Amino acid sequence: MKLTSAIEASQYCDSLRRELSLVRYNPDLHKMLKNIEGMITEISKKEVTCRRSKNFKLIEAPLKTLCDSIDHLEKLILIARLME
């Protein structure tokens, strides 16, 4: 998956939240999603700085980390759904 902005990531997190609601309550997965939402907030702040300075290289590494975290959470949700 390749996300390019915090807005896209936020929309994707909404879909993850819906998928997570279909799984029996698992506090660890909910905590991971909350941490991802925190990462999105930080990326959003960095995007504002990047637009002002016109240097978008500052958000490449955080976006990659965010994509990896979302991918990991997706896999854990899939495993949790398969175990039900």
Residue frames as a rotation matrix with the C-alpha (Angstrom) as fourth column:
MET 1
0.584 0.812 0.000 0.00
0.812 -0.584 0.000 0.00
0.000 0.000 -1.000 0.00
LYS 2
-0.615 -0.757 0.220 1.20
0.765 -0.641 -0.068 3.48
0.192 0.126 0.973 -0.79
LEU 3
0.565 0.738 -0.369 -0.30
0.804 -0.594 0.045 6.46
-0.186 -0.322 -0.928 0.99
THR 4
-0.185 -0.655 0.733 0.69
0.784 -0.548 -0.291 9.94
0.593 0.520 0.615 -0.07
SER 5
-0.457 0.050 0.888 -0.93
-0.318 -0.941 -0.111 12.17
0.831 -0.333 0.446 2.53
ALA 6
-0.987 0.105 0.122 -2.35
-0.099 0.200 -0.975 12.26
-0.127 -0.974 -0.187 6.02
ILE 7
-0.233 0.962 -0.140 -5.86
-0.915 -0.266 -0.302 12.72
-0.328 0.058 0.943 4.62
GLU 8
0.093 0.206 -0.974 -5.66
-0.666 0.740 0.093 9.45
0.740 0.640 0.206 2.70
ALA 9
-0.752 -0.462 -0.469 -4.27
0.028 0.689 -0.724 7.70
0.658 -0.558 -0.506 5.74
SER 10
-0.813 0.508 0.285 -7.06
-0.473 -0.290 -0.832 9.07
-0.341 -0.811 0.476 7.91
GLN 11
0.130 0.882 -0.453 -9.69
-0.991 0.135 -0.023 7.79
0.040 0.452 0.891 5.52
TYR 12
-0.105 -0.254 -0.962 -7.98
-0.343 0.917 -0.205 4.41
0.934 0.308 -0.183 5.43
CYS 13
-0.967 -0.253 0.040 -7.93
-0.106 0.251 -0.962 4.31
0.234 -0.934 -0.270 9.24
ASP 14
-0.308 0.933 0.186 -11.69
-0.901 -0.223 -0.373 4.79
-0.306 -0.283 0.909 9.22
SER 15
0.382 0.422 -0.822 -12.04
-0.713 0.701 0.029 1.65
0.588 0.575 0.569 7.13
LEU 16
-0.538 -0.628 -0.563 -9.66
-0.044 0.688 -0.725 -0.18
0.842 -0.365 -0.397 9.49
ARG 17
-0.832 0.296 0.470 -11.80
-0.537 -0.217 -0.815 0.92
-0.139 -0.930 0.339 12.44
ARG 18
0.210 0.953 -0.217 -14.86
-0.978 0.204 -0.051 -0.58
-0.004 0.222 0.975 10.73
GLU 19
0.179 -0.227 -0.957 -13.01
-0.327 0.904 -0.276 -3.85
0.928 0.362 0.087 10.12
LEU 20
-0.824 -0.566 -0.030 -11.81
-0.122 0.228 -0.966 -3.87
0.554 -0.792 -0.257 13.70
SER 21
-0.416 0.751 0.513 -15.36
-0.894 -0.234 -0.383 -3.54
-0.168 -0.618 0.768 14.94
LEU 22
0.473 0.584 -0.660 -16.15
-0.723 0.685 0.088 -6.89
0.503 0.435 0.746 13.30
VAL 23
-0.264 -0.662 -0.702 -13.49
0.055 0.716 -0.696 -8.63
0.963 -0.223 -0.153 15.40
ARG 24
0.624 0.394 -0.675 -14.09
0.662 0.192 0.725 -9.63
0.415 -0.899 -0.141 18.99
TYR 25
0.929 -0.224 0.296 -12.77
-0.313 -0.901 0.300 -6.96
0.200 -0.372 -0.907 21.33
ASN 26
0.449 -0.873 -0.188 -9.00
0.871 0.475 -0.124 -6.99
0.198 -0.108 0.974 21.35
PRO 27
0.874 -0.026 -0.485 -7.46
0.210 -0.880 0.426 -4.11
-0.438 -0.474 -0.764 23.28
ASP 28
-0.114 -0.993 0.009 -4.05
0.375 -0.035 0.926 -4.56
-0.920 0.109 0.376 21.66
LEU 29
-0.367 0.032 0.930 -5.41
0.930 -0.011 0.367 -4.02
0.022 0.999 -0.025 18.15
HIS 30
0.722 0.667 0.182 -7.37
0.646 -0.745 0.167 -0.97
0.247 -0.003 -0.969 19.29
LYS 31
0.597 -0.590 -0.543 -4.23
0.173 -0.566 0.806 0.43
-0.783 -0.575 -0.236 20.89
MET 32
-0.427 -0.754 0.500 -2.28
0.669 0.109 0.735 -0.13
-0.609 0.648 0.458 17.66
LEU 33
0.065 0.540 0.839 -4.96
0.925 -0.347 0.152 1.74
0.373 0.766 -0.523 15.72
LYS 34
0.918 0.254 -0.306 -4.83
0.372 -0.820 0.434 4.61
-0.140 -0.512 -0.847 18.23
ASN 35
0.113 -0.960 -0.256 -1.04
0.283 -0.215 0.935 4.77
-0.952 -0.178 0.248 17.82
ILE 36
-0.439 -0.203 0.875 -1.43
0.887 0.057 0.459 4.85
-0.143 0.978 0.155 14.04
GLU 37
0.574 0.716 0.396 -3.89
0.739 -0.662 0.125 7.71
0.351 0.221 -0.910 14.38
GLY 38
0.716 -0.425 -0.554 -1.27
0.188 -0.647 0.739 9.55
-0.672 -0.634 -0.383 16.46
MET 39
-0.367 -0.868 0.335 1.27
0.567 0.077 0.820 8.98
-0.737 0.491 0.464 13.69
ILE 40
-0.028 0.453 0.891 -1.20
0.964 -0.223 0.143 10.45
0.263 0.863 -0.431 11.20
THR 41
0.899 0.359 -0.252 -1.54
0.427 -0.846 0.319 13.56
-0.099 -0.394 -0.914 13.35
GLU 42
0.236 -0.902 -0.362 2.23
0.157 -0.332 0.930 14.02
-0.959 -0.276 0.063 13.42
ILE 43
-0.492 -0.384 0.781 2.49
0.795 0.168 0.584 13.51
-0.355 0.908 0.222 9.66
SER 44
0.465 0.751 0.468 -0.26
0.854 -0.520 -0.013 16.07
0.234 0.406 -0.883 9.15
LYS 45
0.816 -0.230 -0.531 1.74
0.130 -0.821 0.557 18.63
-0.564 -0.523 -0.639 11.13
LYS 46
-0.225 -0.969 0.098 4.86
0.267 0.035 0.963 17.82
-0.937 0.243 0.251 9.12
GLU 47
-0.115 0.259 0.959 2.93
0.991 0.098 0.093 18.19
-0.070 0.961 -0.268 5.86
VAL 48
0.896 0.439 -0.071 2.08
0.439 -0.898 -0.011 21.76
-0.068 -0.021 -0.997 6.79
THR 49
0.402 -0.840 -0.364 5.76
-0.133 -0.447 0.885 22.49
-0.906 -0.308 -0.291 7.39
CYS 50
-0.391 -0.553 0.735 6.68
0.599 0.453 0.660 20.82
-0.698 0.699 0.154 4.10
ARG 51
0.376 0.598 0.708 4.17
0.924 -0.301 -0.236 22.91
0.072 0.743 -0.666 2.16
ARG 52
0.929 -0.044 -0.367 5.59
0.065 -0.958 0.279 26.07
-0.364 -0.283 -0.887 3.67
SER 53
0.129 -0.981 -0.147 9.20
-0.391 -0.187 0.901 25.15
-0.911 -0.059 -0.408 2.92
LYS 54
0.697 0.253 -0.671 8.40
-0.716 0.187 -0.673 23.29
-0.045 0.949 0.311 -0.33
ASN 55
-0.495 -0.841 -0.220 10.58
-0.799 0.540 -0.266 20.40
0.342 0.044 -0.938 0.81
PHE 56
0.516 0.857 0.019 8.53
-0.818 0.486 0.309 17.20
0.256 -0.175 0.951 0.81
LYS 57
-0.073 -0.622 -0.779 11.43
-0.181 0.777 -0.603 14.90
0.981 0.097 -0.170 1.66
LEU 58
-0.692 -0.208 0.691 10.73
-0.673 -0.160 -0.722 15.44
0.261 -0.965 -0.029 5.36
ILE 59
0.080 0.834 0.546 7.61
-0.902 0.293 -0.316 13.27
-0.424 -0.467 0.776 5.28
GLU 60
0.136 -0.049 -0.989 8.91
-0.745 0.654 -0.135 10.37
0.653 0.755 0.053 3.17
ALA 61
-0.779 -0.518 -0.354 10.31
-0.158 0.708 -0.688 8.36
0.607 -0.480 -0.634 6.10
PRO 62
-0.754 0.546 0.366 7.31
-0.430 0.011 -0.903 8.91
-0.497 -0.838 0.226 8.42
LEU 63
0.188 0.849 -0.494 4.92
-0.971 0.084 -0.225 7.97
-0.150 0.522 0.840 5.60
LYS 64
-0.160 -0.321 -0.933 6.84
-0.509 0.837 -0.201 4.75
0.846 0.443 -0.298 4.96
THR 65
-0.980 -0.193 0.045 6.72
-0.124 0.423 -0.898 3.91
0.154 -0.886 -0.438 8.67
LEU 66
-0.379 0.918 0.114 3.00
-0.727 -0.220 -0.651 4.66
-0.572 -0.330 0.751 8.72
CYS 67
0.227 0.444 -0.867 2.36
-0.910 0.413 -0.028 2.43
0.345 0.795 0.498 5.69
ASP 68
-0.560 -0.508 -0.654 4.32
-0.233 0.855 -0.464 -0.40
0.795 -0.107 -0.597 7.30
SER 69
-0.937 0.235 0.258 2.36
-0.245 0.081 -0.966 -0.02
-0.248 -0.969 -0.018 10.55
ILE 70
-0.026 0.978 -0.208 -0.97
-0.916 -0.107 -0.387 -0.02
-0.401 0.181 0.898 8.74
ASP 71
0.034 -0.033 -0.999 0.05
-0.706 0.706 -0.047 -3.09
0.707 0.707 0.001 6.74
HIS 72
-0.876 -0.416 -0.243 1.01
-0.103 0.655 -0.749 -4.88
0.470 -0.631 -0.617 9.96
LEU 73
-0.673 0.692 0.260 -2.31
-0.473 -0.133 -0.871 -3.99
-0.568 -0.709 0.418 11.61
GLU 74
0.124 0.717 -0.686 -4.23
-0.990 0.135 -0.038 -5.18
0.065 0.684 0.726 8.54
LYS 75
-0.322 -0.332 -0.887 -2.51
-0.374 0.905 -0.203 -8.54
0.870 0.266 -0.415 8.77
LEU 76
-0.998 -0.048 0.032 -3.28
-0.046 0.331 -0.942 -8.84
0.035 -0.942 -0.333 12.48
ILE 77
-0.295 0.955 -0.013 -6.95
-0.801 -0.254 -0.542 -7.99
-0.521 -0.150 0.840 11.86
LEU 78
0.111 0.287 -0.951 -7.07
-0.841 0.538 0.064 -10.65
0.530 0.793 0.301 9.15
ILE 79
-0.704 -0.437 -0.560 -5.57
-0.086 0.835 -0.543 -13.22
0.705 -0.334 -0.626 11.50
ALA 80
-0.883 0.413 0.223 -8.03
-0.281 -0.085 -0.956 -12.26
-0.376 -0.907 0.191 14.25
ARG 81
-0.003 0.930 -0.368 -10.97
-0.968 -0.095 -0.232 -12.61
-0.251 0.355 0.900 11.86
LEU 82
-0.045 -0.076 -0.996 -9.75
-0.601 0.798 -0.034 -16.00
0.798 0.598 -0.081 10.67
MET 83
-0.903 -0.381 -0.198 -9.39
-0.066 0.580 -0.812 -17.25
0.424 -0.720 -0.549 14.24
GLU 84
-0.514 0.776 0.367 -13.05
-0.808 -0.293 -0.512 -16.55
-0.290 -0.559 0.777 15.07
